[in-house]
């Protein structure tokens, strides 16, 4: 017995579970499911962890832990750079190919649409074969496809390459966050999740810096793509130099090895049959979140260029400051979620971002737009900063590479038309621009859409599950669940010590000290 206060078990029905989740949101103690040595489960209330010094949390990671975290962060940052190299240069590409900005955003839609296929293939490969080689293949091919984009002579070739790019881009997220977070100590995961998610924002910042550096000439978009290609290929080559994930290897050793793919797919089917409600919930949540980020950022540079009258340098600087706010907010709120709860952190961040929408789209001038952009993205990406660890904790334990990646990318697929929808509505609706002339209504379109999405995130999160602090270090897919478990060295030593004491106790019933030792073990 743990001594914690017993709690009502988590019900099976969707409505009953949602009702319980809503009630738990207003209780400070956290409901957890505990499994005893006999495999029996019961629920308990536990006190949340106290706030800890972030420096102390960072020091808990060993050099190896940091190495894997940094490589995962670099892969996710490069992935984001590759994507945003297109979204922040929509105006340049529109001029280069002689197409409307809505037409150019079709490439964004195709990329997001096909990422889920790559997430499924490479995520399952990561769970079965390890995190290393799927990521290496992903990153190198992404770099090659960035180069292929540069040499796309026609708009049709451009769309075809970006579609193929989406397939391989989808495989990065799941393997990157699994590799980065599964090495982190449990109580440091909120902080590290917040830092990791900001790889997406850092990719945007680096792409905006590159765009600022190359200037506003139409052909300069190619230079940004060359930089993106170099970064992706470099990350892939660096990953070759480092070993497979330690947690993946240890998890494989914890059970009977299975090299037969049938065992893995059998586990996958069993997981889907058992966890289908969790899968659907995670997809819905990720759909809201992907609309949240793409609606509030993909057309923001275009908004400043067309409706607010900023030039390329001004819009790029404002974009950099905006996503700097995202990096700071995601890190801070991800860190706080470890102590205040994943769902509370998401709901409060979404609520505040909704309140900031008027201040985000109404000001004029680079300075005002930079400040308000900083703060809205502080809370938009603050909510996002909780997502990597929240998805990992909700995942079936043996599918931490595939589940987050697939649900994230399916959400991306559903939200793939977001930039195209914003561009189409904005270009068909005119408002008074900064110069007094009619301009596309990007601000009102993004504002209304973001408000609706923020509300959707709050409702979905409030009635959804949370498994903060869940321990998932030793689960592995494709392992024979009926095979006798292997005992790690420390456990083996304790068992051997227990057997020896048991032998001594049975031969000397009066040895009270040995009885006490045996009971402790």
LUMBA-523882 format. One record per residue (C-alpha): residue in three letters; x, y, z. Coordinates in steps of 0.001 Angstrom, whole numbers, plus 500000, padded with zeros to 6 digits. Example, Ala and Ser with C-alpha at 12.3 -4.5 7.8 and 13.67 -1.06 7.14 Angstrom:
! residues 2
Ala512300495500507800Ser513670498940507140
***
This chain:
! residues 521
Unk500000500000500000Unk501293503442499059Unk499434505331501781Unk497842507715499265Unk494140508517499393Unk492110506061497247Unk490315507563494249Unk487401506462492133Unk488545504367489164Unk488587505850485684Unk485328504767483983Unk485077503134480565Unk482384505275478946Unk483321508365476957Unk480765510637478641Unk481582509343482128Unk485314509762481492Unk484780513311480185Unk482684514184483237Unk485374512860485557Unk488115514724483633Unk486150517985483952Unk485797517495487697Unk489473516611488129Unk490416519897486485Unk489254521736489623Unk490969519414492101Unk494558520182493064Unk495467516572493737Unk496138514387490719Unk494295511135489995Unk496725508391488963Unk496293504733488059Unk498633502424489983Unk499438498845488947Unk500633496463491647Unk502951493474491294Unk500014491188490417Unk498926493393487512Unk495896494750489391Unk495052498422488859Unk493529500977491208Unk493307504780491305Unk494869507060493916Unk495094510780494644Unk498631512126494826Unk499993515566495625Unk501491517392492607Unk505226517874492598Unk506430521202494036Unk507952523752491685Unk511646523042491290Unk514557525179490186Unk514898524724486386Unk518681524731486718Unk518426521848489184Unk516180519985486740Unk518639520532483889Unk521474519187486035Unk519588515914486438Unk520303515110482790Unk523579513323482165Unk525879514218479281Unk524363511355477274Unk520845512585478047Unk521754516069476819Unk523354514657473698Unk520203512826472667Unk518025515788473587Unk520098518208471508Unk520092515886468482Unk516299515505468734Unk515910519274469075Unk518203519882466082Unk516192517486463915Unk512903519147464842Unk514397522635464285Unk515731521668460851Unk512346520175459981Unk510640523448460908Unk513216525513458975Unk512493523431455878Unk508760524049456196Unk508900527759457001Unk511399528453454229Unk508312528309452015Unk505625529884454217Unk507577533084454974Unk508461533558451285Unk504967533213449819Unk505114536676448245Unk508487535968446550Unk507315532589445239Unk504083534182443997Unk506114536591441876Unk508600533915440757Unk505975531504439418Unk503460534166438393Unk500750532717440630Unk498507534106443344Unk499494533771446987Unk496560531372447420Unk498007529159444673Unk501406529142446369Unk499781528153449674Unk498544525018447877Unk502088523714448376Unk501682524165452145Unk498386522263452005Unk499946519360450090Unk502909519201452453Unk500686519062455537Unk498266516646453854Unk500914514008453186Unk502890514307456420Unk500609511802458161Unk501675509035455762Unk505329509659456537Unk504529509824460253Unk502889506397460131Unk505679504735458158Unk508681506226459913Unk507021506273463340Unk506276502557463259Unk509790501938461902Unk511155503908464857Unk509206501770467321Unk510262498527465655Unk513833499150464507Unk515009502084466627Unk515162505875466419Unk518488506232464639Unk518265505110461020Unk514704506281460292Unk515776509769461413Unk519006509654459391Unk517066508708456265Unk514438511375456942Unk516871514243457347Unk519084513477454361Unk516149513019451976Unk514553516232453272Unk517731518100452347Unk517749516565448874Unk514109517540448330Unk514850521132449377Unk517450521206446594Unk514945519654444182Unk512533522485445027Unk515145525028443903Unk515385523348440504Unk511623523086439960Unk511208524938436660Unk507402524931436574Unk504716525414439183Unk503527521831438644Unk507029520504439366Unk507153522728442445Unk503895521243443782Unk505036517677443024Unk508309518107444933Unk506582519728447918Unk504121516827448058Unk506994514348448202Unk508670516601450766Unk505599516235452986Unk505925512438453060Unk509415512592454544Unk508813515626456730Unk506072513719458551Unk508480511105459879Unk510674513492461881Unk508442514601464760Unk507648511264466403Unk511208509923466355Unk512679513277467390Unk510535513770470497Unk510775510098471514Unk514574510186471265Unk514822513518473090Unk512352512957475942Unk512598509261476785Unk516056509883478296Unk514851512727480533Unk514137512227484260Unk510391512206484928Unk510204515470486869Unk512265517328484227Unk510091516335481290Unk507740519333481473Unk510651521758481165Unk512410519744478461Unk509157519292476541Unk508711523057476472Unk512268523560475219Unk511933520785472639Unk508696522048471119Unk510359525390470507Unk512484523738467857Unk509489524532465650Unk509626528206466593Unk513418528313466315Unk513123526864462811Unk510791529748461973Unk513168532296463527Unk516165530922461615Unk514187530904458357Unk513070534496458976Unk516687535491459720Unk517786533864456475Unk515000535665454606Unk516083538958456161Unk519707538289455240Unk519095537504451568Unk516898540574450991Unk513633541010449130Unk514681540135445570Unk512386537590443940Unk515097534982443230Unk516532535231446742Unk514106532524447963Unk516469529933446479Unk519298530917448833Unk517052530276451856Unk516260526806450471Unk519972526062450007Unk520568526938453669Unk517652524718454724Unk519012521808452681Unk522455522128454251Unk521083522118457788Unk518895519032457230Unk521646516981455622Unk524102518032458337Unk521744516860461110Unk521296513519459337Unk525045513001459020Unk525648513988462653Unk523007511495463816Unk524987508691462136Unk527864509349464535Unk525819508593467665Unk524402505295468947Unk520854504041469102Unk518579505311471874Unk519614503767475185Unk516010503480476332Unk515024501665473133Unk517868499148473588Unk517082498587477270Unk513399498177476532Unk514207495503473986Unk516378493720476540Unk513615493868479147Unk511578491248477295Unk511951488436474863Unk513391489699471585Unk511140489331468585Unk512577489818465129Unk509387488606463454Unk507470491607462044Unk504224489695462648Unk504664490135466413Unk505066493888465988Unk502001494251463766Unk500013492034466121Unk500933494408468954Unk499979497377466777Unk496544495940465984Unk496002495083469639Unk496956498622470665Unk494545500162468128Unk491714497874469259Unk492304498754472902Unk493266502435472582Unk491080503588469685Unk489284506178471832Unk492605507671472950Unk493800507740469323Unk490677509587468181Unk490931512048471065Unk494606512774470328Unk493834513319466624Unk491040515786467484Unk493318517636469901Unk496139517781467354Unk493752518993464657Unk492820521960466831Unk496464522621467686Unk497667522482464093Unk494948524890463008Unk496020527039465979Unk499636527405464904Unk499212527486461112Unk496330529969461193Unk498166532341463528Unk501571532269461830Unk501752530976458241Unk500157534093456723Unk501414536585459313Unk504371537782457227Unk502032538178454234Unk499614540097456504Unk502335542587457448Unk503521542999453862Unk500090543469452250Unk497716544906454857Unk500130546756457142Unk502449548091454438Unk505745546867455918Unk508689546097453645Unk510542542751453584Unk513097543755456234Unk510476545155458631Unk508175542141458237Unk511091539750458739Unk512219541504461929Unk508659541498463297Unk508363537783462465Unk511628537047464276Unk510462538850467425Unk507063537165467189Unk508580533683467177Unk511088534644469849Unk508042535121472039Unk506962531623471012Unk510305530156472120Unk510147531888475496Unk506474531091476129Unk506720527453475130Unk509672526877477427Unk508139528643480454Unk504650527173480168Unk505948523702479360Unk508032523938482539Unk505078525112484632Unk502871522297483312Unk504957519827485317Unk503612521386488510Unk500254522973487609Unk499096520238485230Unk499242519716481472Unk495589520544480856Unk495488523631483077Unk498559525040481315Unk497010524477477872Unk493605525945478795Unk494994529097480425Unk497378529704477506Unk494613529313474915Unk492322531626476897Unk494907534414477179Unk495833534114473493Unk492175534660472629Unk492077537822474748Unk495136539188472915Unk493692538863469387Unk492532542525469025Unk495953543789470172Unk497546541397467674Unk495839542493464457Unk494820546143464994Unk498122548045465577Unk500102549777462831Unk503870549905462420Unk506721547474462939Unk507265548155466647Unk503636547672467729Unk503174544590465573Unk506387543099466958Unk505301543568470583Unk501781542196470162Unk503033539392467928Unk505550538454470632Unk502872538106473305Unk500244536237471345Unk502810533690470192Unk504103533489473778Unk500754531919474693Unk500016530098471411Unk503318528268471554Unk503074528192475346Unk500156525815474916Unk502148523941472278Unk505087523593474663Unk503049521124476727Unk502175518914473742Unk505317516750473269Unk505285515376476816Unk501462515353477000Unk501300513148473888Unk504101510919475183Unk502242510403478457Unk498953509668476687Unk500666507250474290Unk500407503487474658Unk503833502935476301Unk505363500770473584Unk504358503164470781Unk505958506421471906Unk507551506975468496Unk504548506201466303Unk501588507404468422Unk502698511062468908Unk503960511315465337Unk500894509779463712Unk498312511668465771Unk500249514918465303Unk500508514451461547Unk496923513247461068Unk495910516448462824Unk498206518255460388Unk496520516481457487Unk493047517553458610Unk494225521125459187Unk496279521199455970Unk494008523698454146Unk494394526266456961Unk496842528595455180Unk494978528202451896Unk491638528987453563Unk493059532094455252Unk494615533311452003Unk491471532626449962Unk489125534411452402Unk491525537316452942Unk492152537903449224Unk488412537854448468Unk487627540349451262Unk489057543838451261Unk489666546202454177Unk491330549604454456Unk495102549094454452Unk497877551124456092Unk498098553426453057Unk494341554021452930Unk493946551803449871Unk491937548526449897Unk494022545547451077Unk493353541822451614Unk491696541224455004Unk494369538993456514Unk494058540466460012Unk490307539967460533Unk490438536517458929Unk493261535293461153Unk491688536907464235Unk488262535281463880Unk489748531882463010Unk492193531954465937Unk489422532866468394Unk487286529907467296Unk490268527535467445Unk491360528713470912Unk487846528001472209Unk487920524540470610Unk491241523748472288Unk489938524827475690Unk486815522645475460Unk488616519591474046Unk491364519776476670Unk488971520373479578Unk487096517123478886Unk490153515067477948Unk492552512826479878Unk495851513635481542Unk498583511246482697Unk501172513635484050Unk504259511925485450Unk503525508602483779Unk506513506261483710Unk507016504577480350Unk510721503802480172Unk510735500034479628Unk507791499280477343Unk508539497996473854Unk506445496935470887Unk506817493536469284Unk507786491785472513Unk506195488501473506Unk503996489516476429Unk503746485891477577Unk507511485418477843Unk508962485477481348Unk510281488963482159Unk513988489507482342Unk515345490950485556Unk517769493846485475Unk520996493577487486Unk519805495555490520Unk516580493564490731Unk518480490316490290Unk520800491194493156Unk517841491970495413Unk516133488711494490Unk519261486677495145Unk519672488437498496Unk516044487675499315Unk516373484012498413Unk519459483683500622Unk517694485331503556Unk514640483165502985Unk516835480045503124Unk518409481268506372Unk515011482131507881Unk513574478700507124Unk516521477107508909Unk516421479453511897Unk512959480703512778Unk514343482601515750Unk516487484868513620Unk514287487946513982Unk516804490224512260Unk516720488109509116Unk512930488078509154Unk512923491870509325Unk515409492113506441Unk513368489697504353Unk510199491697504906Unk511948494882503793Unk513190493253500599
***
